[in-house]
Amino acid sequence: MPSNALTKLSERLRDVDQLLKAHAAITKFNRAEQSVKHANGQLAQVAKVVQALVSTPGPGKPKEVDAINRAAFVLLTAHFQGFVDELHDELGLIVLKGRAANPTAVIKLVRPHRANPHVSVIDQMFAGIGIYELMDSVNWQKCSNSTVKSRLTKYLETRNKIAHGGKETITKDKVVQLKQFVELLAEKLDQKSAVKAKLFIGRAPW
């Protein structure tokens, strides 16, 4: 059973799916538009226009879809940050119940203000509620713990460059890779934090 935070993340990632669909639609339309220009009323050429509209497009031109890709990339990192914050809130209320007079105040106290969810930030947040070295236990097939950490760092650095006006070229493949990474990392954080919390409180938190 997942946490409420993970369930909400899955729902929010549909926003990114919509952006990826928009990417495909724009690429299809632009390819069809080029076919129209060369049709000259010839039936064979018109058929190419129809084919361009209904077939799956290849990579789009950066100038046509780069803004969508960049928006999707930033949105993904924002959704991941929201997940980390909500997981911290949800778990904090559980593990601090009966241990702190005001669990909500403690949760707020140990959370860094306006900080991107870097490895050290995540570890600091969860250590504040008794869940130590959370990021050290995260890995999955063909992705070691050190690779997970380095990829998260790189993704957040790219996000900051985009958000501050940097010239970062983001392809659809990069967006898809980041989405897969966010989904896997969130799932592992959900599982690992629950295991660590069980050792702390004696029962599974969810």
MDTraj code that builds the backbone (N, CA, C; nanometers):
import mdtraj as md
import numpy as np

residues = "MET PRO SER ASN ALA LEU THR LYS LEU SER GLU ARG LEU ARG ASP VAL ASP GLN LEU LEU LYS ALA HIS ALA ALA ILE THR LYS PHE ASN ARG ALA GLU GLN SER VAL LYS HIS ALA ASN GLY GLN LEU ALA GLN VAL ALA LYS VAL VAL GLN ALA LEU VAL SER THR PRO GLY PRO GLY LYS PRO LYS GLU VAL ASP ALA ILE ASN ARG ALA ALA PHE VAL LEU LEU THR ALA HIS PHE GLN GLY PHE VAL ASP GLU LEU HIS ASP GLU LEU GLY LEU ILE VAL LEU LYS GLY ARG ALA ALA ASN PRO THR ALA VAL ILE LYS LEU VAL ARG PRO HIS ARG ALA ASN PRO HIS VAL SER VAL ILE ASP GLN MET PHE ALA GLY ILE GLY ILE TYR GLU LEU MET ASP SER VAL ASN TRP GLN LYS CYS SER ASN SER THR VAL LYS SER ARG LEU THR LYS TYR LEU GLU THR ARG ASN LYS ILE ALA HIS GLY GLY LYS GLU THR ILE THR LYS ASP LYS VAL VAL GLN LEU LYS GLN PHE VAL GLU LEU LEU ALA GLU LYS LEU ASP GLN LYS SER ALA VAL LYS ALA LYS LEU PHE ILE GLY ARG ALA PRO TRP".split()
xyz = np.array([
    [0.0845, -0.1193, 0.0000],
    [0.0000, 0.0000, 0.0000],
    [0.0882, 0.1246, 0.0000],
    [0.0705, 0.2141, -0.0947],
    [0.1542, 0.3349, -0.1008],
    [0.1046, 0.4441, -0.0063],
    [0.1881, 0.5423, 0.0145],
    [0.1474, 0.6586, 0.0935],
    [0.0517, 0.7443, 0.0122],
    [-0.0168, 0.8342, 0.0806],
    [-0.1026, 0.9294, 0.0094],
    [-0.0187, 1.0186, -0.0809],
    [0.1029, 1.0489, -0.0371],
    [0.1929, 1.1352, -0.1151],
    [0.2243, 1.0722, -0.2501],
    [0.2497, 0.9416, -0.2508],
    [0.2828, 0.8733, -0.3764],
    [0.1603, 0.8650, -0.4673],
    [0.0449, 0.8420, -0.4095],
    [-0.0788, 0.8378, -0.4880],
    [-0.1044, 0.9719, -0.5562],
    [-0.0836, 1.0805, -0.4819],
    [-0.1042, 1.2139, -0.5382],
    [-0.0041, 1.2438, -0.6497],
    [0.1198, 1.1966, -0.6317],
    [0.2216, 1.2189, -0.7343],
    [0.1797, 1.1518, -0.8653],
    [0.1313, 1.0299, -0.8564],
    [0.0882, 0.9584, -0.9763],
    [-0.0195, 1.0362, -1.0506],
    [-0.1093, 1.0993, -0.9751],
    [-0.2155, 1.1788, -1.0363],
    [-0.1582, 1.3041, -1.1032],
    [-0.0619, 1.3666, -1.0384],
    [-0.0051, 1.4913, -1.0910],
    [0.0801, 1.4683, -1.2147],
    [0.1392, 1.3514, -1.2245],
    [0.2229, 1.3231, -1.3410],
    [0.1424, 1.3156, -1.4704],
    [0.0109, 1.3107, -1.4573],
    [-0.0733, 1.3154, -1.5771],
    [-0.0572, 1.4497, -1.6485],
    [-0.0219, 1.5539, -1.5746],
    [0.0053, 1.6838, -1.6363],
    [0.1178, 1.6714, -1.7385],
    [0.2204, 1.5959, -1.7014],
    [0.3348, 1.5766, -1.7906],
    [0.2940, 1.4943, -1.9117],
    [0.2089, 1.3958, -1.8903],
    [0.1583, 1.3159, -2.0026],
    [0.0866, 1.4054, -2.1034],
    [0.0126, 1.5041, -2.0537],
    [-0.0586, 1.5969, -2.1427],
    [0.0399, 1.6810, -2.2231],
    [0.1483, 1.7234, -2.1595],
    [0.2494, 1.8019, -2.2308],
    [0.3176, 1.7173, -2.3384],
    [0.3416, 1.5907, -2.3079],
    [0.4034, 1.5030, -2.4072],
    [0.3090, 1.4799, -2.5254],
    [0.1792, 1.4736, -2.4985],
    [0.0816, 1.4605, -2.6064],
    [0.0790, 1.5872, -2.6912],
    [0.0924, 1.7023, -2.6260],
    [0.0957, 1.8290, -2.6994],
    [0.2194, 1.8341, -2.7886],
    [0.3302, 1.7822, -2.7375],
    [0.4544, 1.7749, -2.8147],
    [0.4309, 1.6964, -2.9434],
    [0.3665, 1.5799, -2.9305],
    [0.3407, 1.4957, -3.0473],
    [0.2456, 1.5640, -3.1449],
    [0.1432, 1.6324, -3.0901],
    [0.0440, 1.6978, -3.1760],
    [0.1061, 1.8099, -3.2580],
    [0.1916, 1.8893, -3.1936],
    [0.2566, 2.0004, -3.2640],
    [0.3490, 1.9475, -3.3732],
    [0.4227, 1.8424, -3.3400],
    [0.5137, 1.7845, -3.4392],
    [0.4363, 1.7295, -3.5585],
    [0.3250, 1.6619, -3.5313],
    [0.2410, 1.6096, -3.6398],
    [0.1893, 1.7223, -3.7280],
    [0.1384, 1.8272, -3.6629],
    [0.0794, 1.9374, -3.7384],
    [0.1834, 2.0055, -3.8265],
    [0.2998, 2.0312, -3.7719],
    [0.4036, 2.0991, -3.8491],
    [0.4520, 2.0148, -3.9660],
    [0.4589, 1.8841, -3.9447],
    [0.5003, 1.7966, -4.0535],
    [0.3931, 1.7941, -4.1629],
    [0.2650, 1.7917, -4.1208],
    [0.1564, 1.7929, -4.2179],
    [0.1526, 1.9247, -4.2941],
    [0.1817, 2.0336, -4.2230],
    [0.1816, 2.1657, -4.2865],
    [0.2853, 2.1718, -4.3979],
    [0.4003, 2.1134, -4.3743],
    [0.5040, 2.1111, -4.4771],
    [0.4593, 2.0279, -4.5973],
    [0.3870, 1.9189, -4.5698],
    [0.3370, 1.8354, -4.6793],
    [0.2343, 1.9093, -4.7632],
    [0.1488, 1.9895, -4.6960],
    [0.0482, 2.0685, -4.7672],
    [0.1140, 2.1648, -4.8654],
    [0.2223, 2.2269, -4.8240],
    [0.2905, 2.3247, -4.9080],
    [0.3421, 2.2618, -5.0381],
    [0.3701, 2.1317, -5.0310],
    [0.4239, 2.0638, -5.1487],
    [0.3190, 1.9809, -5.2221],
    [0.1931, 1.9880, -5.1766],
    [0.0892, 1.9026, -5.2354],
    [0.0499, 1.9447, -5.3755],
    [0.0258, 2.0754, -5.3950],
    [-0.0140, 2.1286, -5.5269],
    [-0.1356, 2.0562, -5.5849],
    [-0.2245, 2.0098, -5.4958],
    [-0.3476, 1.9477, -5.5417],
    [-0.3329, 1.8055, -5.5916],
    [-0.2137, 1.7504, -5.5878],
    [-0.1927, 1.6148, -5.6374],
    [-0.2375, 1.5132, -5.5313],
    [-0.3123, 1.4134, -5.5746],
    [-0.3705, 1.3163, -5.4824],
    [-0.2628, 1.2448, -5.4006],
    [-0.1560, 1.2062, -5.4646],
    [-0.0500, 1.1341, -5.3943],
    [0.0110, 1.2201, -5.2845],
    [0.0250, 1.3485, -5.3118],
    [0.0819, 1.4392, -5.2127],
    [-0.0155, 1.4650, -5.0987],
    [-0.1443, 1.4723, -5.1313],
    [-0.2457, 1.4908, -5.0277],
    [-0.2449, 1.3716, -4.9323],
    [-0.2243, 1.2534, -4.9865],
    [-0.2164, 1.1335, -4.9028],
    [-0.1023, 1.1450, -4.8021],
    [0.0062, 1.2091, -4.8403],
    [0.1193, 1.2291, -4.7491],
    [0.0802, 1.3207, -4.6337],
    [-0.0063, 1.4186, -4.6636],
    [-0.0537, 1.5101, -4.5597],
    [-0.1323, 1.4321, -4.4552],
    [-0.2233, 1.3479, -4.5029],
    [-0.3051, 1.2668, -4.4119],
    [-0.2157, 1.1753, -4.3288],
    [-0.1185, 1.1133, -4.3940],
    [-0.0272, 1.0239, -4.3233],
    [0.0499, 1.0975, -4.2147],
    [0.0875, 1.2211, -4.2433],
    [0.1616, 1.3015, -4.1458],
    [0.0780, 1.3315, -4.0233],
    [-0.0530, 1.3437, -4.0432],
    [-0.1418, 1.3773, -3.9322],
    [-0.1735, 1.2580, -3.8431],
    [-0.1717, 1.1383, -3.8970],
    [-0.2162, 1.0220, -3.8200],
    [-0.1020, 0.9342, -3.7706],
    [0.0174, 0.9499, -3.8242],
    [0.1270, 0.8635, -3.7833],
    [0.2049, 0.9246, -3.6675],
    [0.2727, 0.8390, -3.5930],
    [0.3522, 0.8851, -3.4790],
    [0.4718, 0.9640, -3.5291],
    [0.4914, 1.0855, -3.4786],
    [0.6006, 1.1694, -3.5286],
    [0.7352, 1.1299, -3.4712],
    [0.8380, 1.1623, -3.5451],
    [0.9730, 1.1457, -3.4947],
    [1.0093, 1.2684, -3.4126],
    [1.1364, 1.2884, -3.3834],
    [1.1774, 1.4052, -3.3059],
    [1.1378, 1.5349, -3.3746],
    [1.0833, 1.6283, -3.2967],
    [1.0433, 1.7569, -3.3533],
    [1.1599, 1.8529, -3.3576],
    [1.1448, 1.9604, -3.4318],
    [1.2486, 2.0619, -3.4361],
    [1.2514, 2.1360, -3.3022],
    [1.3697, 2.1616, -3.2466],
    [1.3789, 2.2283, -3.1177],
    [1.2960, 2.3563, -3.1086],
    [1.2974, 2.4374, -3.2129],
    [1.2258, 2.5646, -3.2069],
    [1.0747, 2.5450, -3.1962],
    [1.0265, 2.4279, -3.2376],
    [0.8835, 2.4020, -3.2355],
    [0.8369, 2.3444, -3.1024],
    [0.9179, 2.2659, -3.0380],
    [0.8727, 2.1956, -2.9180],
    [0.9629, 2.2153, -2.7958],
    [1.0685, 2.2918, -2.8092],
    [1.1617, 2.3082, -2.6977],
    [1.0938, 2.3677, -2.5751],
    [1.0045, 2.4648, -2.5950],
    [0.9372, 2.5282, -2.4816],
    [0.8533, 2.4262, -2.4053],
    [0.7869, 2.3369, -2.4792],
    [0.7069, 2.2331, -2.4141],
    [0.7973, 2.1383, -2.3357],
    [0.9080, 2.0988, -2.3950],
    [1.0003, 2.0081, -2.3281],
    [1.0566, 2.0711, -2.2007],
    [1.0926, 2.1974, -2.2098],
    [1.1484, 2.2670, -2.0933],
    [1.0437, 2.2797, -1.9824],
    [0.9210, 2.3112, -2.0217],
    [0.8135, 2.3233, -1.9234],
    [0.7871, 2.1896, -1.8548],
    [0.7878, 2.0827, -1.9328],
    [0.7640, 1.9497, -1.8768],
    [0.8764, 1.9103, -1.7811],
    [0.9987, 1.9453, -1.8153],
    [1.1147, 1.9128, -1.7314],
    [1.1042, 1.9828, -1.5955],
    [1.0751, 2.1128, -1.5992],
    [1.0620, 2.1890, -1.4745],
    [0.9432, 2.1392, -1.3926],
    [0.8329, 2.1078, -1.4602],
    [0.7141, 2.0582, -1.3921],
    [0.7426, 1.9260, -1.3216],
    [0.8188, 1.8395, -1.3854],
    [0.8528, 1.7117, -1.3237],
    [0.9316, 1.7300, -1.1942],
    [1.0296, 1.8189, -1.1969],
    [1.1084, 1.8416, -1.0749],
    [1.0231, 1.9065, -0.9665],
    [0.9290, 1.9918, -1.0071],
    [0.8392, 2.0543, -0.9103],
    [0.7473, 1.9506, -0.8461],
    [0.6972, 1.8595, -0.9272],
    [0.6111, 1.7533, -0.8742],
    [0.6900, 1.6623, -0.7802],
    [0.8161, 1.6364, -0.8128],
    [0.8979, 1.5535, -0.7236],
    [0.9195, 1.6252, -0.5903],
    [0.9479, 1.7542, -0.5960],
    [0.9652, 1.8306, -0.4731],
    [0.8373, 1.8283, -0.3895],
    [0.7236, 1.8421, -0.4562],
    [0.5968, 1.8362, -0.3851],
    [0.5754, 1.7008, -0.3191],
    [0.6164, 1.5953, -0.3885],
    [0.6054, 1.4609, -0.3307],
    [0.6911, 1.4478, -0.2051],
    [0.8152, 1.4936, -0.2125],
    [0.9055, 1.4841, -0.0969],
    [0.8473, 1.5596, 0.0222],
    [0.7967, 1.6796, -0.0021],
    [0.7372, 1.7589, 0.1059],
    [0.6166, 1.6877, 0.1667],
    [0.5305, 1.6336, 0.0819],
    [0.4096, 1.5682, 0.1314],
    [0.4402, 1.4362, 0.2019],
    [0.5402, 1.3620, 0.1520],
    [0.5818, 1.2393, 0.2199],
    [0.6373, 1.2725, 0.3575],
    [0.7149, 1.3787, 0.3645],
    [0.7723, 1.4237, 0.4917],
    [0.6613, 1.4618, 0.5897],
    [0.5616, 1.5354, 0.5424],
    [0.4482, 1.5748, 0.6266],
    [0.3728, 1.4510, 0.6768],
    [0.3402, 1.3627, 0.5824],
    [0.2595, 1.2444, 0.6153],
    [0.3303, 1.1548, 0.7155],
    [0.4579, 1.1281, 0.6905],
    [0.5337, 1.0402, 0.7786],
    [0.5617, 1.1076, 0.9124],
    [0.5875, 1.2386, 0.9076],
    [0.6157, 1.3121, 1.0302],
    [0.5000, 1.3073, 1.1291],
    [0.3796, 1.3231, 1.0801],
    [0.2623, 1.3195, 1.1679],
    [0.2468, 1.1821, 1.2330],
    [0.2893, 1.0780, 1.1610],
    [0.2776, 0.9423, 1.2140],
    [0.3848, 0.9133, 1.3181],
    [0.5101, 0.9392, 1.2841],
    [0.6197, 0.9010, 1.3752],
    [0.6320, 0.9943, 1.4956],
    [0.5834, 1.1165, 1.4823],
    [0.5942, 1.2107, 1.5947],
    [0.4721, 1.2103, 1.6852],
    [0.3685, 1.1365, 1.6468],
    [0.2482, 1.1286, 1.7291],
    [0.2818, 1.0684, 1.8652],
    [0.2510, 1.1413, 1.9705],
    [0.2815, 1.0955, 2.1054],
    [0.4247, 1.1212, 2.1473],
    [0.5082, 1.1701, 2.0537],
    [0.6476, 1.1980, 2.0845],
    [0.6768, 1.3474, 2.0868],
    [0.5894, 1.4254, 2.0264],
    [0.6042, 1.5713, 2.0240],
    [0.4688, 1.6335, 2.0550],
    [0.4711, 1.7408, 2.1311],
    [0.3464, 1.8072, 2.1680],
    [0.2770, 1.8639, 2.0449],
    [0.3567, 1.9117, 1.9501],
    [0.3022, 1.9704, 1.8276],
    [0.3799, 1.9175, 1.7071],
    [0.3422, 1.7993, 1.6562],
    [0.4144, 1.7395, 1.5430],
    [0.4234, 1.8315, 1.4225],
    [0.3176, 1.9052, 1.3923],
    [0.3180, 1.9945, 1.2769],
    [0.4253, 2.1012, 1.2893],
    [0.4432, 2.1541, 1.4098],
    [0.5455, 2.2561, 1.4323],
    [0.6853, 2.1982, 1.4147],
    [0.7050, 2.0740, 1.4591],
    [0.8352, 2.0093, 1.4449],
    [0.8658, 1.9856, 1.2972],
    [0.7666, 1.9374, 1.2241],
    [0.7838, 1.9123, 1.0807],
    [0.8246, 2.0399, 1.0091],
    [0.7583, 2.1482, 1.0415],
    [0.7891, 2.2776, 0.9796],
    [0.9284, 2.3249, 1.0184],
    [0.9668, 2.2995, 1.1415],
    [1.0967, 2.3450, 1.1918],
    [1.2134, 2.2777, 1.1207],
    [1.2000, 2.1482, 1.0908],
    [1.3136, 2.0738, 1.0340],
    [1.3159, 2.0761, 0.8820],
    [1.2171, 2.1407, 0.8188],
    [1.2155, 2.1467, 0.6727],
    [1.2874, 2.2721, 0.6231],
    [1.3874, 2.2577, 0.5361],
    [1.4554, 2.3755, 0.4793],
    [1.3570, 2.4593, 0.3986],
    [1.3714, 2.5896, 0.4064],
    [1.2807, 2.6793, 0.3352],
    [1.3219, 2.6940, 0.1889],
    [1.2262, 2.6709, 0.0988],
    [1.2445, 2.6913, -0.0453],
    [1.3708, 2.6220, -0.0984],
    [1.3956, 2.5019, -0.0513],
    [1.5153, 2.4284, -0.0943],
    [1.4772, 2.3198, -0.1948],
    [1.5529, 2.3105, -0.3038],
    [1.5315, 2.2019, -0.3984],
    [1.5646, 2.0690, -0.3305],
    [1.4968, 1.9610, -0.3695],
    [1.5154, 1.8320, -0.3009],
    [1.6439, 1.7595, -0.3380],
    [1.7571, 1.8225, -0.3078],
    [1.8858, 1.7566, -0.3291],
    [1.9031, 1.6439, -0.2270],
    [1.9991, 1.5599, -0.2487],
    [2.0238, 1.4453, -0.1608],
    [2.0387, 1.4894, -0.0157],
    [2.1238, 1.5880, 0.0093],
    [2.1479, 1.6330, 0.1463],
    [2.0236, 1.6938, 0.2091],
    [1.9435, 1.7612, 0.1287],
    [1.8204, 1.8231, 0.1790],
    [1.7207, 1.7154, 0.2219],
    [1.7031, 1.6133, 0.1382],
    [1.6113, 1.5036, 0.1720],
    [1.6567, 1.4344, 0.2999],
    [1.7866, 1.4040, 0.3092],
    [1.8386, 1.3378, 0.4292],
    [1.8179, 1.4249, 0.5531],
    [1.8410, 1.5545, 0.5408],
    [1.8239, 1.6463, 0.6535],
    [1.6780, 1.6523, 0.6990],
    [1.5871, 1.6632, 0.6025],
    [1.4451, 1.6703, 0.6344],
    [1.3988, 1.5489, 0.7133],
    [1.4292, 1.4304, 0.6619],
    [1.3772, 1.3089, 0.7241],
    [1.4520, 1.2732, 0.8531],
    [1.5789, 1.3122, 0.8619],
    [1.6512, 1.2920, 0.9877],
    [1.5851, 1.3711, 1.0995],
    [1.5259, 1.4845, 1.0651],
    [1.4579, 1.5681, 1.1643],
    [1.3366, 1.5026, 1.2268],
    [1.2841, 1.3973, 1.1611],
    [1.1711, 1.3249, 1.2200],
    [1.2108, 1.1817, 1.2572],
    [1.3410, 1.1576, 1.2644],
    [1.3898, 1.0281, 1.3114],
    [1.4127, 0.9237, 1.2046],
    [1.4059, 0.9629, 1.0758],
    [1.4294, 0.8695, 0.9652],
    [1.5654, 0.9048, 0.9051],
    [1.6687, 0.8302, 0.9426],
    [1.8053, 0.8687, 0.9088],
    [1.8575, 0.8062, 0.7792],
    [1.9429, 0.8845, 0.7118],
    [2.0158, 0.8381, 0.5923],
    [1.9234, 0.7726, 0.4899],
    [1.8115, 0.8377, 0.4633],
    [1.7114, 0.7806, 0.3737],
    [1.7652, 0.7603, 0.2330],
    [1.8364, 0.8579, 0.1804],
    [1.8855, 0.8481, 0.0428],
    [1.9941, 0.7424, 0.0260],
    [2.0578, 0.7015, 0.1343],
    [2.1638, 0.6008, 0.1249],
    [2.1095, 0.4617, 0.0963],
    [1.9793, 0.4435, 0.1123],
    [1.9217, 0.3100, 0.0949],
    [1.8460, 0.2948, -0.0368],
    [1.8562, 0.3963, -0.1232],
    [1.7773, 0.3958, -0.2467],
    [1.8604, 0.3506, -0.3662],
    [1.8121, 0.2484, -0.4351],
    [1.8725, 0.2015, -0.5605],
    [1.7728, 0.1085, -0.6275],
    [1.7971, 0.0753, -0.7530],
    [1.7150, -0.0220, -0.8224],
    [1.7985, -0.0875, -0.9320],
    [1.7386, -0.1786, -1.0044],
    [1.8129, -0.2557, -1.1048],
    [1.8836, -0.1643, -1.2048],
    [2.0120, -0.1880, -1.2235],
    [2.0970, -0.1127, -1.3155],
    [2.1116, 0.0342, -1.2756],
    [2.0829, 0.0653, -1.1509],
    [2.0992, 0.2036, -1.1029],
    [2.1429, 0.1977, -0.9570],
    [2.2749, 0.2073, -0.9355],
    [2.3301, 0.2001, -0.8005],
    [2.2932, 0.3239, -0.7202],
    [2.3176, 0.3189, -0.5916],
    [2.2857, 0.4330, -0.5062],
    [2.3621, 0.5576, -0.5483],
    [2.4899, 0.5417, -0.5829],
    [2.5687, 0.6576, -0.6249],
    [2.5154, 0.7159, -0.7548],
    [2.4668, 0.6295, -0.8441],
    [2.4098, 0.6770, -0.9704],
    [2.2788, 0.7509, -0.9467],
    [2.1957, 0.6986, -0.8568],
    [2.0699, 0.7658, -0.8216],
    [2.0990, 0.9075, -0.7713],
    [2.1949, 0.9188, -0.6832],
    [2.2282, 1.0488, -0.6249],
    [2.2825, 1.1462, -0.7298],
    [2.3725, 1.0971, -0.8143],
    [2.4325, 1.1845, -0.9153],
    [2.3293, 1.2272, -1.0194],
    [2.2393, 1.1379, -1.0559],
    [2.1353, 1.1731, -1.1532],
    [2.0395, 1.2762, -1.0952],
    [2.0011, 1.2588, -0.9696],
    [1.9127, 1.3567, -0.9058],
    [1.9793, 1.4936, -0.9022],
    [2.1062, 1.4967, -0.8668],
    [2.1800, 1.6234, -0.8623],
    [2.1836, 1.6898, -0.9991],
    [2.2125, 1.6122, -1.1018],
    [2.2210, 1.6658, -1.2374],
    [2.0863, 1.7189, -1.2849],
    [1.9806, 1.6446, -1.2575],
    [1.8471, 1.6889, -1.2991],
    [1.8097, 1.8208, -1.2312],
    [1.8394, 1.8335, -1.1031],
    [1.8047, 1.9556, -1.0306],
    [1.8896, 2.0741, -1.0761],
    [2.0143, 2.0476, -1.1094],
    [2.0999, 2.1545, -1.1626],
    [2.0462, 2.2036, -1.2969],
    [2.0016, 2.1110, -1.3810],
    [1.9431, 2.1488, -1.5101],
    [1.8157, 2.2281, -1.4894],
    [1.7348, 2.1844, -1.3949],
    [1.6103, 2.2556, -1.3636],
    [1.6392, 2.3994, -1.3225],
    [1.7408, 2.4195, -1.2400],
    [1.7747, 2.5546, -1.1946],
    [1.8220, 2.6428, -1.3095],
    [1.8978, 2.5845, -1.4009],
    [1.9448, 2.6606, -1.5167],
    [1.8262, 2.7067, -1.6013],
    [1.7308, 2.6176, -1.6235],
    [1.6122, 2.6525, -1.7025],
    [1.5322, 2.7614, -1.6321],
    [1.5092, 2.7424, -1.5022],
    [1.4271, 2.8360, -1.4255],
    [1.4887, 2.9750, -1.4191],
    [1.6217, 2.9835, -1.4320],
    [1.6906, 3.1124, -1.4250],
    [1.7325, 3.1635, -1.5624],
    [1.6671, 3.1111, -1.6663],
    [1.6900, 3.1646, -1.8005],
    [1.8071, 3.1069, -1.8758],
    [1.8638, 2.9990, -1.8258],
    [1.9775, 2.9385, -1.8940],
    [1.9360, 2.8704, -2.0234],
    [2.0278, 2.8612, -2.1168],
    [2.0015, 2.7999, -2.2466],
    [2.0291, 2.6501, -2.2385],
    [1.9270, 2.5761, -2.1995],
    [1.9382, 2.4311, -2.1901],
    [1.8465, 2.3676, -2.2936],
    [1.9024, 2.2877, -2.3823],
    [1.8212, 2.2186, -2.4816],
    [1.7664, 2.0898, -2.4196],
    [1.6354, 2.0804, -2.4135],
    [1.5705, 1.9638, -2.3549],
    [1.4924, 1.8899, -2.4630],
    [1.5288, 1.7665, -2.4859],
    [1.4587, 1.6844, -2.5846],
    [1.3451, 1.6073, -2.5173],
    [1.2575, 1.5538, -2.6003],
    [1.1481, 1.4722, -2.5467],
    [1.2037, 1.3503, -2.4741],
    [1.3106, 1.2925, -2.5263],
    [1.3708, 1.1759, -2.4613],
    [1.4166, 1.2090, -2.3194],
    [1.4716, 1.3287, -2.3015],
    [1.5161, 1.3696, -2.1677],
    [1.3987, 1.3823, -2.0729],
    [1.2878, 1.4317, -2.1237],
    [1.1677, 1.4456, -2.0407],
    [1.1173, 1.3071, -1.9999],
    [1.1115, 1.2163, -2.0955],
    [1.0646, 1.0802, -2.0668],
    [1.1564, 1.0115, -1.9661],
    [1.2878, 1.0296, -1.9814],
    [1.3837, 0.9701, -1.8886],
    [1.3666, 1.0261, -1.7479],
    [1.3453, 1.1571, -1.7395],
    [1.3265, 1.2188, -1.6081],
    [1.1968, 1.1696, -1.5444],
    [1.0920, 1.1573, -1.6218],
    [0.9644, 1.1085, -1.5682],
    [0.9806, 0.9684, -1.5107],
    [1.0493, 0.8819, -1.5833],
    [1.0726, 0.7465, -1.5351],
    [1.1565, 0.7484, -1.4069],
    [1.2557, 0.8355, -1.4033],
    [1.3415, 0.8471, -1.2856],
    [1.2619, 0.8944, -1.1651],
    [1.1789, 0.9966, -1.1833],
    [1.0972, 1.0498, -1.0744],
    [1.0026, 0.9424, -1.0211],
    [0.9407, 0.8676, -1.1106],
    [0.8479, 0.7627, -1.0686],
    [0.9198, 0.6558, -0.9862],
    [1.0367, 0.6115, -1.0330],
    [1.1115, 0.5081, -0.9621],
    [1.1652, 0.5592, -0.8288],
    [1.2215, 0.6796, -0.8293],
    [1.2780, 0.7345, -0.7068],
    [1.1694, 0.7572, -0.6020],
    [1.0562, 0.8101, -0.6428],
    [0.9460, 0.8331, -0.5490],
    [0.8974, 0.7014, -0.4894],
    [0.8855, 0.5996, -0.5737],
    [0.8405, 0.4683, -0.5260],
    [0.9383, 0.4109, -0.4235],
    [1.0684, 0.4241, -0.4517],
    [1.1688, 0.3718, -0.3595],
    [1.1730, 0.4513, -0.2291],
    [1.1606, 0.5828, -0.2373],
    [1.1580, 0.6639, -0.1156],
    [1.0365, 0.6288, -0.0303],
    [0.9260, 0.6035, -0.0958],
    [0.8036, 0.5648, -0.0264],
    [0.8249, 0.4336, 0.0491],
    [0.8861, 0.3372, -0.0196],
    [0.9084, 0.2058, 0.0407],
    [1.0129, 0.2118, 0.1521],
    [1.1267, 0.2764, 0.1233],
    [1.2367, 0.2791, 0.2198],
    [1.2005, 0.3587, 0.3449],
    [1.1284, 0.4684, 0.3282],
    [1.0891, 0.5482, 0.4454],
    [0.9915, 0.4697, 0.5325],
    [0.9057, 0.3889, 0.4699],
    [0.8113, 0.3074, 0.5462],
    [0.8855, 0.2008, 0.6265],
    [0.9865, 0.1395, 0.5648],
    [1.0660, 0.0376, 0.6346],
    [1.1386, 0.0988, 0.7537],
    [1.2003, 0.2139, 0.7338],
    [1.2727, 0.2798, 0.8427],
    [1.1771, 0.3267, 0.9518],
    [1.0595, 0.3722, 0.9132],
    [0.9618, 0.4173, 1.0118],
    [0.9118, 0.2999, 1.0962],
    [0.8958, 0.1839, 1.0330],
    [0.8492, 0.0660, 1.1067],
    [0.9474, 0.0275, 1.2168],
    [1.0765, 0.0418, 1.1898],
    [1.1775, 0.0120, 1.2917],
    [1.1685, 0.1108, 1.4076],
    [1.1210, 0.2303, 1.3762],
    [1.1134, 0.3387, 1.4737],
    [0.9861, 0.3299, 1.5590],
    [0.8721, 0.3026, 1.4933],
    [0.7433, 0.3049, 1.5639],
    [0.6829, 0.1658, 1.5866],
    [0.7458, 0.0632, 1.5268],
    [0.7003, -0.0731, 1.5530],
    [0.5878, -0.1214, 1.4643],
    [0.5498, -0.0448, 1.3647],
    [0.4445, -0.0865, 1.2727],
    [0.4621, -0.0146, 1.1393],
    [0.4019, -0.0681, 1.0364],
    [0.4091, -0.0049, 0.9054],
    [0.3243, 0.1226, 0.9063],
    [0.3773, 0.2318, 0.8556],
    [0.3020, 0.3581, 0.8579],
    [0.1853, 0.3607, 0.7595],
    [0.1922, 0.2788, 0.6537],
    [0.0815, 0.2674, 0.5574],
    [0.0848, 0.1321, 0.4890],
])
top = md.Topology()
chain = top.add_chain()
for i, resn in enumerate(residues, 1):
    res = top.add_residue(resn, chain, resSeq=i)
    for name in ("N", "CA", "C"):
        top.add_atom(name, md.element.get_by_symbol(name[0]), res)
traj = md.Trajectory(xyz[None], top)
